[in-house]
């Protein structure tokens, strides 16, 4: 009976000490941000580089996305196709279809800054120079006020300038997932998928569109009619 009680106590103690998995950060990486129409053109070029379409076969670029991004992106896709010697068709029949979907992801939690506080490097350098100056004079008093004024003035100017850029150093809390698919003869042949940062104030330039992996299926419905009361 004593052994059973001891075993039961041990099980309860181990259960009480159980912990949930601890979240850990990912290995540091970089992610591009879309901030200009030129970046949309670069995205179109990246898409074509990734899809590796065969030249000679005409392509049809979808026109359903009428957002600011969608209209510009369609133009850039056609342009990139012609640059690679790929003819562009005005109709989808008999052509390779290029279509895409977008999803906007907004993070509500705090987003850490990617850089130390502005001026930190110069601050450390200034403190180092001040330390050298102090030990060189072997005294607790400052013997050269001009050096001190120059160091502190440089720190103040750099700190004020860098602090004005602090907001641009922070990570945006809004991301764009874009998926491009290649359809031919009713089949999905290739796809491109990527994630980019966008500014929250610019999200209205993008429409939420499902990635066209397949044709939506309409489920059958029944209509009920009252014939008598």
N, C-alpha and C positions, 0 to 999 in steps of 0.2 A: 504493500500500500504506500509505503514511503517512497519507493522508487517511482511509482506511477505519479504521485504528487510532484516529485522533483522533475520528472519529464514534462508534465503538464505546465509547470512553472517555467521551464526552459522554453517551451514552445510559445507560451504567452509573452515571454520576455523578448524572444526573437521577432515575434510579430509586432510588438510595440516599437522595436528599433528599426523596422522596415522603413525605407525611404523611397520617394519617387525618384526617377532618373533626373540627374542634374543637367540642365541645358548648357551646351557649350557653343561657342562661336565657331563659325566656319573659318577656314584658312583665308587670309586676306586676298581679295581679288578685286578686279576693276570691272566696271560696267559703263557702257557709253550712255550718254544722255542726248535725247533729241531736242534741240533748241532752235533750229532754223530749217527753212525749206531745203537748204543745201544738204542738211543731214538726211532728209527724206530721199534726195537723189543718191546719196551714198548708200542708203539702205537698199534702194532698188538695185544698185550695182552689186552689193553684197548678196542679194537674193539670187541674181543671175549667176554670180560666181559659184554659189552653193548648189544651185539646181543643175548646172552643167547641161543645159538643153542642147540638143543636136541642131546645128545650123541647117537651114534649108527647109525645115518643117515650119509652116506658119503658126503663129501663136495668136490667141485672142485674149486680151486683157479685160477682165470684168469691169463693168461700169456701175455696179450697184451701189458702191460706197460713194455717196455724194457729200461727205464731210470735206472740210478743207484739206485734211490729210489725204483722204481717199481720192479726190479729184487730181491733186498734185502727184500722188504716188502712181496713179494709173498713167499719167503722162510720162513720168520718169521710167516706168516699166517699159512702155512702148519705145522710148528713146534708147534705153539700154539694149533692147532686143535688136533694133536696127543697127546700133553700133557694132553688134556681134554678127551682123549679116543674117539675122533671122527675120524673115518677112512677118509683117503684122497684118492680121486679118480683121476686117470690120465686123464679121459675124462669127459665132462660135462653131457653126457647122463645118466639119472637116478640118478643124484646127485644134491645136493643143490649147486648152483653156487654163489661164492663170487666174486664180481667185484667192482671196485672203479674208481672214477674220481678225478682229482685235478685241482685247479685253483690258480694261483699266483696273488696276489693283491699287487701292488706297490703304496705306498702313496708318493705323490710329495711334499706335504706341510711340514712345520717344525714339527718335533716330539719332544715333551718336554722330558727332563730328568726325571727319576723316583726317583732321590735322590738329596738331597741338595749338595751344593758344597763340595767336599772332604775336610776334615779337619775342617769343620764348628763346629762340636761338641767339638773337642779339642781346637779350637780357643776360643770358648765361655768359656770353662773351664779355659784356660790360662788367659783370661781377668778377669775372676772372681777371680783367685788367685792373679793377679796383683792388683785388686781393694782392696782385703783384706789386701794385703801387704801395699798398700798406706795408707789406713785409720788406719792401726795398728800403723804406724809411725807418723801419723797425720802431715805429711809434704809433700810439693810438690816435694821434692827431693827424689831420690831413695837412700836409705841408705844401701841396700844390693844388690850390683851389681851381686853377684853370683846367687841369686835367679832369677834375671831378665834374665841373660844369659841362665840359664837352661830352663826357660819357653820359651824364644824366640827360642832357639835351638830345643827344642822339637816340637814347632809349625812348624818350617822350615822343619825339617826332615819328620814329618807326612804329611805336606802339599805337599811336593815334591813327596812322595811315593803315596799318594792318587790321586794326579793330574795325575800321569802316568796311573791310572786305570779309568780316567774320561770317555774315549771313551766306555769302556765296560759297564758303567752305563747307557748309553743312550739307548733309545728304538729303535729297528730296524724298518725300514720303509717298510719291506716286510713281507707279511703274506701268509700262505698256507691254503686254504680251501680244506678239503678232505672229500669225501662222499663215504661210502661203502654200497653196496646194497646186499640183499639176494634174489636170484631168484630161484623159483622152479615151475615146471610145467607151465612155461610161465608167471608166476605172480611174482610181487614184494612182498615179505613177510615182510621183516624188513629192516631197514637202520640205518646207523651210520653217524653222521655229526659232524665235529669238525673244529676248527680254531687254527692254531699254528703260532708262529713267526718263520721266517727263516732269515738267513743272506743273503743280496742281492748278495754277492759274491758266494753263494752256490746254487742259484736258477737254475743253469744249471743242477743240479742233479735231477730236477723234470721236468716232461713233463706236458704240459697243456692237460688234458683229460676231456671230458664231463662226468658228472656222468651218468652212464648207466641206467637211469630211464626207458627207453623204447627203443625198436628197432627203429633205424632211418627209416623214411618213405620216399621212393623215389617217388616224384611226377611224374605223367605221362607227357610226352613231345610229341610235334608234330614236325614232320619234313616237311618242305615245299620245294617243288622241282619245278624249273622252267621248264615248258614243251615246251614253245615256246618264241621267242623273237619278 
